[in-house]
Amino acid sequence: MIEKKVLPFLKWAGGKRWLTNNLLQYLPNTYNRYFEPFLGSGAVFFSLQPKQAVLSDVNHPLIKTYNAIKEDYKMVNNLLIQHSERHSNEYYYEIRDTDYSDQFQQAARFIYLNRTCFNAIYRVNKNGKFNVPRGSKNNVILDSDDFESVSRCLKSADIKHSDFECIIGQAMAGDLIYVDPPYTVKHNNNGFVKYNEKMFTWQDQERLSVSLFEAQKRGAHIVMSNADHASIRELYSNNSKITALQRSSVIASDPINRGQYSELIISI
């Protein structure tokens, strides 16, 4: 039973807040552990609040942030308040260029930059340095912030910095895997998504499908959101139920490129 509604504390390109109200119809009524190997903002995890969870992502600063909030949310929140009090254009770039060794300072920096950078984009250069310019948002502390509840949800989770294949390989019969990979498709050569210093390639999409079908054979339940593209449909054409859902895009910098588009929900 869900104790209290908990919202993600991060904004994330491709985040699934829009999906959470519609996702329950695609999930099994009961399951053992919950696995989410592309964590991002964790919208689905916070919506479900499973009793046992294995959460992971290849974005190491992101995982450090979750673990810091899990361990001591008050420390992270207090540091974030300090960022809020000092926020300015100059301060943004000062913090963007600052490296911290303390995990709580790292977490507060990550959240601060996420909330004040352009379009909440996470992007790094070839040296692994976050390089997104400042955006138009100035609210560092949000009315929706409830780090205590976020921390409570995370207490039930094992949070790991890992490639998806290793995490999916741990799911067994009766477990639920929710998968939301970067939306790379076949013959897409324009660098659609740069994910933690490397491309999530079509070969990664193929590797993901192999991992998921192997987990299915072990008896795991699998639900995926992915790009509505012929190559993705073909990849999961056997032994899968594919449903197209319409959603709005607000990420594009040019309003002309915003609007309705389709995403797939794939049940394996």
Backbone torsions as a table, in degrees:
resi	resn	phi	psi	omega
1	MET	NA	131.1	-179.0
2	ILE	-76.5	121.6	-175.3
3	GLU	-72.1	-42.9	-173.1
4	LYS	-159.6	140.8	178.6
5	LYS	-64.5	130.7	-179.9
6	VAL	-124.0	128.0	179.9
7	LEU	-99.2	149.9	174.2
8	PRO	-59.9	145.0	178.8
9	PHE	-94.2	-5.5	179.0
10	LEU	-114.5	149.1	166.5
11	LYS	-97.2	140.4	-172.3
12	TRP	-144.6	130.9	175.7
13	ALA	-59.1	125.0	-177.0
14	GLY	82.6	9.3	179.3
15	GLY	-60.5	156.8	-170.3
16	LYS	-113.4	30.4	174.6
17	ARG	-58.3	-37.7	-177.8
18	TRP	-63.7	-24.3	-173.1
19	LEU	-90.0	-22.5	-167.5
20	THR	-59.1	-36.1	-179.0
21	ASN	-69.4	-24.4	-176.6
22	ASN	-101.6	-7.2	-169.7
23	LEU	-78.0	-27.8	-173.5
24	LEU	-56.2	-33.9	-178.1
25	GLN	-67.0	-16.2	-179.5
26	TYR	-99.5	-3.9	-176.3
27	LEU	-100.6	152.7	174.1
28	PRO	-67.5	152.9	-179.7
29	ASN	-65.6	-34.6	177.9
30	THR	-134.5	150.5	175.9
31	TYR	-158.6	165.5	-179.5
32	ASN	-86.8	-99.4	178.5
33	ARG	-87.3	153.5	177.1
34	TYR	-107.4	129.8	179.0
35	PHE	-117.6	132.3	173.6
36	GLU	-137.1	98.5	-173.2
37	PRO	-86.9	-2.1	172.5
38	PHE	-127.1	78.8	-163.5
39	LEU	-68.1	-49.0	-178.9
40	GLY	54.5	-128.7	-179.5
41	SER	-80.6	-9.5	176.9
42	GLY	69.0	26.4	-175.2
43	ALA	-58.1	-42.9	-178.4
44	VAL	-70.4	-41.3	177.1
45	PHE	-58.3	-48.3	-178.3
46	PHE	-67.4	-29.2	177.4
47	SER	-70.2	-41.5	-177.2
48	LEU	-82.1	-35.7	-176.7
49	GLN	49.0	59.1	-177.9
50	PRO	-66.4	155.7	-179.0
51	LYS	-71.5	-32.0	176.9
52	GLN	-134.2	133.5	-177.7
53	ALA	-145.4	148.4	170.3
54	VAL	-121.5	112.8	-175.9
55	LEU	-115.2	140.4	-179.5
56	SER	-154.2	164.6	176.7
57	ASP	-165.3	155.1	176.3
58	VAL	-83.6	-8.6	177.8
59	ASN	-81.3	101.5	-173.4
60	HIS	-65.1	-45.0	177.5
61	PRO	-59.0	-34.7	177.2
62	LEU	-62.5	-47.3	-179.3
63	ILE	-65.6	-38.9	175.9
64	LYS	-60.0	-37.5	-179.9
65	THR	-64.9	-47.1	177.7
66	TYR	-59.9	-43.4	-178.2
67	ASN	-68.3	-34.0	177.8
68	ALA	-66.4	-42.4	178.0
69	ILE	-66.5	-38.3	176.6
70	LYS	-59.8	-41.3	-174.8
71	GLU	-79.0	-44.8	-176.2
72	ASP	-156.0	84.2	-176.8
73	TYR	-66.8	-29.5	-179.2
74	LYS	-64.9	-40.5	178.3
75	MET	-62.4	-46.2	179.6
76	VAL	-62.4	-44.9	-178.9
77	ASN	-63.2	-42.7	179.6
78	ASN	-62.6	-40.7	177.9
79	LEU	-67.6	-36.1	178.0
80	LEU	-65.8	-37.2	176.4
81	ILE	-61.6	-38.7	177.5
82	GLN	-63.1	-40.8	175.6
83	HIS	-61.9	-42.0	-178.9
84	SER	-60.3	-41.8	-178.2
85	GLU	-67.8	-25.0	-176.1
86	ARG	-106.1	-0.6	-173.8
87	HIS	-58.1	132.4	174.8
88	SER	-164.9	175.7	178.7
89	ASN	-61.3	-45.9	-178.8
90	GLU	-66.2	-40.5	-178.1
91	TYR	-65.7	-38.7	178.8
92	TYR	-54.7	-50.0	-176.5
93	TYR	-72.0	-29.0	174.9
94	GLU	-63.5	-46.3	180.0
95	ILE	-70.5	-36.6	178.4
96	ARG	-58.5	-33.7	-177.4
97	ASP	-93.6	4.4	-177.9
98	THR	-99.0	132.9	174.3
99	ASP	-107.1	128.7	178.5
100	TYR	-108.1	147.7	174.7
101	SER	-95.5	-24.0	-179.9
102	ASP	-77.5	132.1	-174.3
103	GLN	-65.5	-31.9	-178.9
104	PHE	-75.3	-37.5	173.7
105	GLN	-65.7	-38.4	176.8
106	GLN	-60.9	-43.2	-178.2
107	ALA	-66.5	-45.3	179.9
108	ALA	-63.8	-39.2	176.6
109	ARG	-61.7	-44.3	-178.1
110	PHE	-60.3	-46.2	-179.3
111	ILE	-67.5	-42.4	178.9
112	TYR	-57.9	-48.2	-179.6
113	LEU	-66.6	-38.8	178.9
114	ASN	-59.7	-37.3	-175.3
115	ARG	-85.1	-16.2	-175.7
116	THR	-120.1	-5.3	178.3
117	CYS	-81.5	173.9	-178.5
118	PHE	-68.4	118.8	173.7
119	ASN	55.5	23.4	178.5
120	ALA	55.5	31.2	-179.2
121	ILE	-80.0	138.6	171.3
122	TYR	-105.9	116.1	-178.6
123	ARG	-146.9	138.9	177.9
124	VAL	-125.9	157.5	177.3
125	ASN	-85.1	-174.3	-175.1
126	LYS	-65.9	-16.9	177.7
127	ASN	-95.4	6.0	178.3
128	GLY	81.5	13.9	-179.6
129	LYS	-93.1	131.8	177.0
130	PHE	-62.4	127.6	-172.3
131	ASN	-133.6	23.1	179.6
132	VAL	-78.6	133.3	179.3
133	PRO	-69.9	166.5	177.7
134	ARG	-65.9	142.5	177.1
135	GLY	-100.0	-162.1	-176.5
136	SER	-93.3	-9.3	-177.8
137	LYS	-80.4	135.7	179.4
138	ASN	-118.8	-3.7	-178.6
139	ASN	-82.9	107.1	179.0
140	VAL	-89.0	-37.4	175.1
141	ILE	-102.5	126.9	-175.0
142	LEU	-108.3	150.1	177.4
143	ASP	-61.4	-27.9	-177.8
144	SER	-82.7	-5.0	-177.2
145	ASP	-61.4	129.6	175.4
146	ASP	-149.3	71.2	-174.9
147	PHE	-66.8	-24.0	176.3
148	GLU	-63.6	-45.9	178.9
149	SER	-69.2	-36.8	176.0
150	VAL	-60.1	-46.7	179.7
151	SER	-61.8	-40.8	178.8
152	ARG	-60.1	-44.7	178.4
153	CYS	-61.0	-40.3	-175.7
154	LEU	-72.9	-17.4	-179.9
155	LYS	-60.5	-27.5	-178.0
156	SER	-88.5	3.0	-172.1
157	ALA	-113.4	144.2	168.4
158	ASP	-96.3	114.1	-170.5
159	ILE	-109.0	118.7	-170.2
160	LYS	-128.4	146.0	169.3
161	HIS	-90.5	108.7	-171.5
162	SER	-160.9	154.6	167.6
163	ASP	-69.6	149.2	-175.5
164	PHE	-60.7	-33.7	-172.9
165	GLU	-63.2	-40.2	179.6
166	CYS	-64.8	-41.2	-177.5
167	ILE	-71.6	-46.0	179.0
168	ILE	-60.6	-33.8	179.9
169	GLY	-64.1	-15.8	-179.8
170	GLN	-88.7	-14.0	-177.4
171	ALA	-74.0	135.4	-176.9
172	MET	-123.8	-174.0	-178.0
173	ALA	-54.3	131.2	178.2
174	GLY	88.1	-9.2	177.4
175	ASP	-81.6	157.8	177.7
176	LEU	-114.6	129.0	175.9
177	ILE	-114.1	121.0	170.9
178	TYR	-106.4	126.5	-172.8
179	VAL	-123.6	126.7	178.7
180	ASP	-135.5	75.9	-175.2
181	PRO	-75.7	164.1	169.4
182	PRO	-56.1	141.4	-169.8
183	TYR	-85.9	64.1	174.3
184	THR	-87.5	136.5	179.8
185	VAL	-124.4	166.8	-179.6
186	LYS	-67.1	143.0	180.0
187	HIS	65.3	23.0	175.7
188	ASN	-103.3	102.2	-172.7
189	ASN	-107.6	16.6	-175.1
190	ASN	-99.4	13.5	177.6
191	GLY	67.2	50.5	-172.7
192	PHE	-56.9	-46.8	-178.6
193	VAL	-133.7	126.1	172.5
194	LYS	-103.5	117.6	-169.2
195	TYR	-118.7	104.2	178.1
196	ASN	52.4	58.8	170.8
197	GLU	76.1	3.3	176.2
198	LYS	-149.4	158.4	179.7
199	MET	-75.6	139.5	166.6
200	PHE	-86.1	100.5	-167.3
201	THR	-86.5	172.8	173.7
202	TRP	-61.9	-33.9	176.5
203	GLN	-62.6	-33.8	175.0
204	ASP	-67.6	-38.9	175.0
205	GLN	-59.5	-43.4	178.9
206	GLU	-65.6	-41.9	178.6
207	ARG	-63.4	-37.4	177.4
208	LEU	-63.0	-44.5	-179.1
209	SER	-61.7	-39.9	178.0
210	VAL	-62.1	-44.3	180.0
211	SER	-62.1	-40.3	-177.4
212	LEU	-70.3	-42.4	179.3
213	PHE	-67.2	-31.0	174.7
214	GLU	-68.0	-39.3	177.1
215	ALA	-65.5	-36.1	176.7
216	GLN	-60.8	-41.7	179.5
217	LYS	-63.6	-28.4	178.3
218	ARG	-81.2	-5.9	177.4
219	GLY	100.3	11.9	178.2
220	ALA	-78.9	149.4	171.8
221	HIS	-89.9	136.9	-175.5
222	ILE	-132.9	129.3	172.2
223	VAL	-129.4	131.4	-176.8
224	MET	-128.4	144.3	164.7
225	SER	-109.6	138.8	-175.5
226	ASN	-157.3	174.1	-178.2
227	ALA	-66.8	139.8	174.5
228	ASP	-83.5	88.5	-176.3
229	HIS	-142.1	147.1	-176.6
230	ALA	-56.5	-36.0	-178.3
231	SER	-67.4	-35.4	177.4
232	ILE	-71.2	-43.2	177.6
233	ARG	-58.8	-41.4	-179.8
234	GLU	-66.9	-38.2	-178.0
235	LEU	-62.2	-31.6	-177.0
236	TYR	-116.8	27.1	-175.9
237	SER	-70.6	-23.8	-178.5
238	ASN	-100.4	131.8	173.6
239	ASN	60.0	32.5	179.2
240	SER	-137.1	150.9	172.3
241	LYS	-105.9	123.0	-174.6
242	ILE	-115.1	126.6	179.5
243	THR	-127.2	135.1	177.3
244	ALA	-97.2	130.6	176.8
245	LEU	-119.6	143.1	177.7
246	GLN	-92.0	140.7	176.0
247	ARG	-147.1	167.9	179.6
248	SER	-99.1	146.2	175.3
249	SER	-109.5	131.2	175.9
250	VAL	-125.9	10.0	-175.3
251	ILE	-81.4	-36.6	-174.4
252	ALA	-56.6	137.2	-179.5
253	SER	-69.0	-30.5	178.1
254	ASP	-94.7	119.2	-178.8
255	PRO	-55.8	-24.9	179.2
256	ILE	-61.9	-30.7	-177.2
257	ASN	-89.4	1.9	176.9
258	ARG	-92.1	158.0	179.2
259	GLY	151.3	-160.4	-178.7
260	GLN	-85.6	138.7	171.1
261	TYR	-151.0	169.4	-170.7
262	SER	-105.4	141.0	171.6
263	GLU	-127.1	156.6	-178.2
264	LEU	-100.5	140.9	165.7
265	ILE	-110.3	121.1	-175.3
266	ILE	-118.0	122.3	177.4
267	SER	-105.8	125.8	-176.5
268	ILE	-113.9	NA	NA
